[in-house]
Amino acid sequence: MERDEAPALLRRYVASPSHIAHSHATAGIMRRVAEHLGEDAGTWEIIGLLHDIDYDLVAGDMDRHGIEGHRILIENGVSEEIADVVRRHNHTLFSDYVRPVEIALQAADSVSGLIIACALVKGGVVSEVTPRTVKKKFKEKSFAAGCERERIRMIESLMDMETFFRLAVEGLIDVRADIGLT
């Protein structure tokens, strides 16, 4: 799958603007993390973009989330490499993450909401969010309470948290127009 095909595929299955924005945010973070680790940034970005492609279809059924995403991707000619990571990202069904791409997706999926919340506090200007701000808000359990901090901490097997927060902010700056921030 080419990078420019992924947004159209996402929009074919996901209607919610907030879920589309979340997917773009996750994709931006995945790209930056992949570049930092010397991995295939294009593939990781596509994984981030398509990781919740079944969200509308499963309507919150976590026993199907990821499984249906895998099916959708395979039916649309997306590689098994990408589809398998999407299938396995559902942390309620899987937990044995050892591949860097799976670990990064867990962390990116959850930290995106934390950083967006930080940006909203700063008037929607994501470039004003610093890794220090993210670190401080990360420690405040009541701030962006839905962001699963234990999933974000998984990234520590690949890099320190400060580096990850920097990369994640940079990733969101890259996609700010796609996620409705400035």
C-alpha positions in Angstrom: 0.0 0.0 0.0 1.2 3.4 -0.9 1.1 6.3 1.7 -1.4 8.3 -0.3 -3.8 5.4 -0.6 -4.1 4.9 3.2 -6.2 8.0 4.1 -8.8 7.2 1.4 -9.1 3.6 2.7 -9.4 4.9 6.3 -12.2 7.3 5.3 -14.1 4.5 3.5 -14.5 2.7 6.9 -14.2 5.4 9.5 -16.7 8.3 9.6 -16.0 10.0 12.9 -13.8 13.1 12.5 -12.3 12.5 15.9 -11.3 9.0 15.1 -9.8 10.1 11.8 -7.8 12.8 13.6 -6.7 10.2 16.2 -5.5 7.9 13.3 -3.5 10.7 11.7 -2.0 11.6 15.1 -0.9 8.0 15.7 0.5 7.9 12.2 2.6 11.0 12.7 4.0 9.6 15.9 4.7 6.3 14.4 6.6 7.9 11.5 8.9 9.8 13.9 9.6 6.8 16.1 10.4 4.6 13.1 12.8 7.2 11.7 14.5 7.4 15.1 14.8 3.6 15.3 16.0 3.3 11.7 12.8 1.4 10.7 10.6 1.7 7.7 8.9 5.0 8.4 6.4 4.7 5.6 5.1 1.3 6.7 4.9 2.4 10.3 3.0 5.5 9.3 0.5 3.5 7.4 0.1 1.1 10.4 -0.6 4.1 12.6 -3.1 5.5 10.2 -5.0 2.3 9.7 -4.8 0.8 13.2 -8.4 1.6 14.1 -9.9 1.1 10.6 -12.6 -1.2 12.1 -13.6 1.1 14.9 -17.0 2.1 13.5 -17.7 -1.5 12.4 -17.1 -3.1 15.8 -18.8 -0.2 17.7 -16.7 -0.8 20.9 -16.7 -4.6 20.8 -13.2 -5.2 21.9 -13.5 -8.9 21.2 -13.7 -8.0 17.5 -11.5 -4.9 17.4 -8.3 -5.5 15.4 -9.7 -8.9 14.1 -12.1 -7.1 11.8 -9.4 -4.5 11.0 -7.1 -7.3 9.8 -9.9 -8.7 7.6 -10.7 -5.3 6.1 -7.1 -4.7 5.3 -6.5 -8.1 3.7 -9.7 -7.7 1.6 -8.3 -4.4 0.4 -5.0 -5.8 -0.7 -2.9 -4.5 2.3 0.1 -6.6 3.2 -0.1 -9.2 5.9 2.8 -7.4 7.6 0.6 -4.3 8.2 -2.6 -6.2 8.8 -1.1 -8.4 11.5 0.2 -5.5 13.5 -3.3 -3.9 13.2 -4.9 -7.2 14.4 -2.5 -7.5 17.4 -2.7 -3.9 18.6 -5.9 -4.7 20.6 -4.3 -4.9 24.0 -7.4 -6.5 25.5 -6.7 -9.6 23.3 -2.9 -9.5 23.0 -0.2 -8.5 25.4 3.0 -10.3 24.3 4.5 -7.3 22.4 8.1 -7.8 21.5 8.4 -6.4 18.0 9.4 -2.7 18.0 6.5 -1.8 15.7 4.0 -3.3 18.1 5.5 -1.6 21.1 5.6 1.7 19.3 2.0 1.4 18.3 0.9 0.7 21.8 2.7 3.9 23.0 1.7 6.1 20.1 -1.9 5.1 20.2 -2.2 6.2 23.8 0.2 9.2 24.0 -1.5 10.9 21.1 -4.5 11.8 23.3 -2.3 13.1 26.0 -0.4 15.4 23.7 -3.5 16.6 22.0 -5.0 17.4 25.4 -1.8 19.4 26.2 -2.1 21.3 23.0 -5.7 22.1 23.7 -4.7 23.6 27.0 -2.3 25.8 24.9 -5.1 27.0 22.6 -4.7 24.2 20.1 -1.1 25.2 19.3 0.8 21.9 19.3 4.1 23.6 18.6 3.9 25.1 22.1 3.8 21.7 23.7 7.2 20.6 25.0 8.5 17.2 26.1 8.7 18.7 29.6 5.0 19.7 29.5 4.1 16.2 28.4 6.2 14.6 31.1 4.5 16.8 33.7 1.0 16.0 32.5 1.9 12.3 32.1 2.5 12.2 35.9 -1.0 13.8 36.6 -3.2 10.8 36.4 -6.4 13.0 36.3 -5.2 14.9 33.2 -6.3 13.0 30.0 -7.3 10.2 32.3 -8.3 8.0 29.3 -4.7 7.8 28.1 -3.3 4.5 29.3 0.0 5.4 30.8 1.1 1.8 31.2 0.9 1.4 27.4 2.9 4.5 26.9 5.6 3.2 29.3 6.1 0.2 27.0 8.2 2.4 24.8 10.9 2.4 27.5 12.1 -1.0 26.1 13.1 1.0 22.9 14.0 4.5 24.2 13.8 6.8 27.2 10.5 8.6 27.8 12.0 12.1 27.2 13.0 11.1 23.7 9.7 9.5 23.0 7.8 12.6 24.2 10.0 14.7 21.9 9.4 12.5 18.9 5.6 12.3 19.6 5.3 16.1 19.8 7.3 16.4 16.6 5.0 13.8 15.0 1.9 15.8 15.9 3.4 19.0 14.6 4.0 17.2 11.3 0.3 16.3 11.0 -1.2 19.3 12.9 -3.4 20.3 9.9 -4.8 16.7 9.7 -5.8 16.7 13.4 -7.3 20.2 13.6 -4.4 21.9 15.5 -2.2 24.8 14.7 
